[in-house]
Amino acid sequence: MKKYFFPILMGVLILFGVILTVTPWVADYLMPAKTTSYRRAPAPEAQEALANWFNVRPNEVKYSEAIQYRTPTQKTAWFKFTIERTPVEQFIRSLRLKQEDLTSEVMQQRFLAQKPPVEWWQPAELTRQTYFTGVSAGQELNLIYNADLKQGYLLIHTPNAAPKTP
C-alpha cells in the first residue's frame, strides 16, 4: 500500500493543477464578463459625490440624480442637481473651467451624443447659451448651470488607465 501512496498523490496534484489551469476559460465560456455596464447611484450617493465636487455639505445639494457608464476604456458619469450659485462659481474658478458657447451642435455632440437610459437627463431644459468645460486630474468636465433655477447638469468623462503589460 505504501508504494502506491506517492504515485496516487502525484496524480491527484497533477489533476488539480490541470483543473485550476482550465477553470478561467471554462468560467469565461459559461459566464462571460460584462464589458460595459450602467449603474444608477442612489440619491444619497449622488448627493455625496456632488457635495465633494462642489466642496459643500451634502444637505446643500438638492434633488440630485446620477448614473455612471463603464467601458474598458472610459467611465462616464451624468449628474443632475439643484444647488446655490456660490458653490458653482467657486467650482468653476477653482478648476479653471472655460465658458463656451452652447450651440445646438455642441449640445448634440457633448451632452446628448451618449445619452444615459434615464428620463431626467434633459440638459436642454435649462435653455442656456453657454456652458463650462475643462479638464481636471485627467477628467473632462462639462457643466451647464442656470443660476435663476439653481439647477445644473454635470457630465464627467474619465479615461481608464491602460493596463500594464509585463
C-alpha positions in Angstrom: 0.0 0.0 0.0 2.8 2.4 0.8 4.4 2.0 -2.6 1.2 3.4 -4.3 0.7 6.4 -2.0 3.1 8.8 -3.7 2.1 8.0 -7.3 -1.5 8.5 -6.4 -0.7 11.7 -4.5 1.2 13.0 -7.6 -1.7 12.0 -9.9 -4.2 13.9 -7.7 -1.9 17.0 -7.6 -1.5 17.0 -11.4 -5.2 16.6 -11.8 -5.9 19.6 -9.5 -3.3 21.6 -11.4 -5.0 20.9 -14.7 -8.4 21.8 -13.3 -7.1 25.1 -11.9 -5.4 25.9 -15.2 -8.6 25.3 -17.2 -11.1 26.9 -14.8 -10.7 30.6 -16.1 -11.5 29.5 -19.7 -14.5 27.4 -18.6 -15.8 30.1 -16.3 -15.4 32.7 -19.1 -17.3 30.5 -21.5 -20.1 29.8 -19.1 -20.3 33.3 -17.6 -18.8 35.9 -19.9 -17.8 39.1 -18.2 -19.7 42.3 -19.0 -17.5 44.8 -20.8 -19.9 47.7 -20.3 -22.4 48.5 -17.6 -24.7 51.3 -16.3 -25.0 51.9 -12.6 -27.6 54.3 -11.1 -26.4 55.9 -7.9 -28.9 56.1 -5.1 -29.8 59.7 -4.2 -27.6 59.9 -1.1 -24.6 58.7 -3.1 -25.2 61.2 -5.8 -25.7 63.9 -3.2 -22.4 63.0 -1.5 -20.5 62.9 -4.9 -21.8 66.3 -5.9 -21.1 67.7 -2.5 -17.4 66.6 -2.9 -17.2 68.1 -6.3 -18.7 71.5 -5.2 -17.0 71.4 -1.7 -20.2 71.8 0.2 -22.1 69.8 2.8 -24.3 67.1 1.3 -27.5 68.7 2.6 -26.7 71.8 0.4 -27.2 69.6 -2.8 -30.9 69.1 -3.6 -32.7 66.9 -6.0 -29.6 65.0 -7.1 -29.6 62.3 -9.7 -26.7 60.3 -11.0 -25.8 57.5 -13.3 -22.5 56.0 -14.4 -21.5 54.0 -17.5 -18.3 52.0 -17.6 -16.4 50.5 -20.6 -13.0 49.0 -20.7 -11.6 52.4 -22.0 -13.6 55.0 -20.0 -16.1 55.9 -17.4 -18.8 58.5 -18.0 -21.0 60.0 -15.2 -24.1 62.1 -15.6 -25.4 64.3 -12.8 -28.5 66.5 -12.4 -28.7 68.7 -9.3 -30.0 71.8 -7.6 -27.5 73.9 -5.6 -26.9 77.6 -4.8 -24.9 79.8 -7.2 -21.9 80.5 -5.0 -20.5 76.9 -4.8 -20.9 76.5 -8.5 -19.0 79.8 -9.1 -16.2 78.6 -6.8 -16.1 75.2 -8.6 -15.8 76.9 -12.0 -13.0 79.2 -10.7 -11.1 76.6 -8.8 -11.0 74.2 -11.7 -10.4 77.0 -14.2 -13.3 75.9 -16.4 -13.7 77.8 -19.6 -17.0 79.3 -20.7 -18.0 78.3 -24.2 -21.0 78.9 -26.5 -23.7 76.3 -26.2 -24.9 75.8 -29.7 -27.3 73.1 -30.7 -24.4 71.3 -32.3 -22.4 71.4 -29.1 -25.5 70.2 -27.2 -25.9 67.2 -29.5 -22.1 66.4 -29.6 -21.2 66.8 -26.0 -24.3 66.3 -23.9 -26.7 64.2 -26.0 -24.4 62.0 -28.2 -24.1 59.3 -25.5 -27.4 59.8 -23.6 -28.0 57.7 -20.5 -31.1 55.5 -20.3 -32.9 57.8 -17.8 -35.7 60.2 -18.1 -34.1 63.0 -16.1 -31.1 63.7 -18.4 -32.6 66.8 -20.2 -29.8 69.5 -20.2 -31.5 71.5 -22.9 -34.3 72.3 -20.5 -32.1 74.9 -18.8 -32.2 77.0 -22.0 -28.6 78.2 -21.5 -26.5 79.8 -24.2 -23.2 78.9 -22.6 -21.6 76.0 -20.7 -18.4 75.4 -18.8 -15.7 72.9 -19.8 -12.3 71.9 -18.7 -10.0 69.1 -17.6 -9.2 68.2 -14.0 -7.0 65.3 -13.0 -7.5 63.7 -16.4 -11.2 64.0 -16.2 -13.1 66.0 -18.9 -15.8 68.1 -17.2 -18.8 69.7 -18.9 -21.3 71.8 -16.8 -24.5 73.6 -17.7 -25.9 75.7 -14.9 -28.9 78.0 -14.6 -28.4 80.4 -11.7 -32.0 81.6 -11.8 -33.3 78.0 -11.3 -30.3 77.0 -9.3 -30.2 73.8 -11.4 -27.4 72.2 -13.2 -26.2 69.2 -15.3 -22.6 67.9 -15.0 -21.1 65.4 -17.4 -17.8 63.8 -16.5 -15.6 61.6 -18.8 -12.8 59.7 -17.2 -10.4 57.6 -19.3 -9.4 54.3 -17.6 -5.7 53.8 -17.2 -4.3 51.4 -19.7 -3.5 48.0 -18.2 0.2 47.4 -17.6 1.9 44.8 -19.7 4.9 42.9 -18.4 
